[in-house]
Amino acid sequence: MKLNFKNLIRFLPSVLWMAVIFYFSSRSTTGIINGQVQSLLFFKSLHLIEYAILGIFLYSAFKKYQYSILIAYIYSLSDEFHQQFVPGREGKISDTFIDLVGILIGSLIIREIIKLTH
């Protein structure tokens, strides 16, 4: 892939979305949702959704299924590492597996949409 302005713009949604994820990961989740089950369902659903969106953006940029999954999962690992240093948060490797499911779902959805439209 040639490095030019058009190629850089393709990655802008991914980079911006990573910044959104980083921002929310930097915030404490204490007291957002009352109840252990509700909190678990809410936050695990957010993991799926936010990483499905990242998978969509990265697949749209790379046009390669493997690259989008790899980059998104590496970002997920770095995000969980980052959360270890945020008060009220903790980094969990199990969350990265939930993220990976979201990444796979998002990447598969966009890949199939692109196939259908081309």
BELTA-V813892 format. One record per pair of residues at least 4 apart in sequence whose C-alpha atoms are under 6 Angstrom apart, sorted by the first residue. I is the first residue (numbers start at 1). J is the second residue. D is the distance in whole Angstrom. If there is no record, write none. Layout:
{{I	J	D} {I	J	D}}
//
This chain:
{{10	61	5} {11	61	5} {13	17	6} {14	57	5} {14	58	6} {26	86	6} {28	88	5} {33	39	5} {35	39	6} {38	42	6} {40	44	6} {41	45	6} {46	50	6} {47	99	6} {48	52	6} {48	99	6} {48	102	4} {51	55	6} {51	99	5} {51	102	5} {51	103	5} {52	102	4} {52	103	5} {52	105	6} {52	106	4} {55	59	6} {55	103	5} {55	106	5} {55	107	5} {56	106	5} {56	107	5} {56	110	6} {58	62	6} {58	68	5} {59	63	5} {59	68	5} {59	107	6} {67	71	6} {68	72	6} {69	73	6} {76	96	6} {80	91	4} {81	91	6} {83	89	6} {83	90	5} {83	91	5} {84	90	5} {84	91	5} {103	107	6} {104	108	6} {107	111	6}}
//
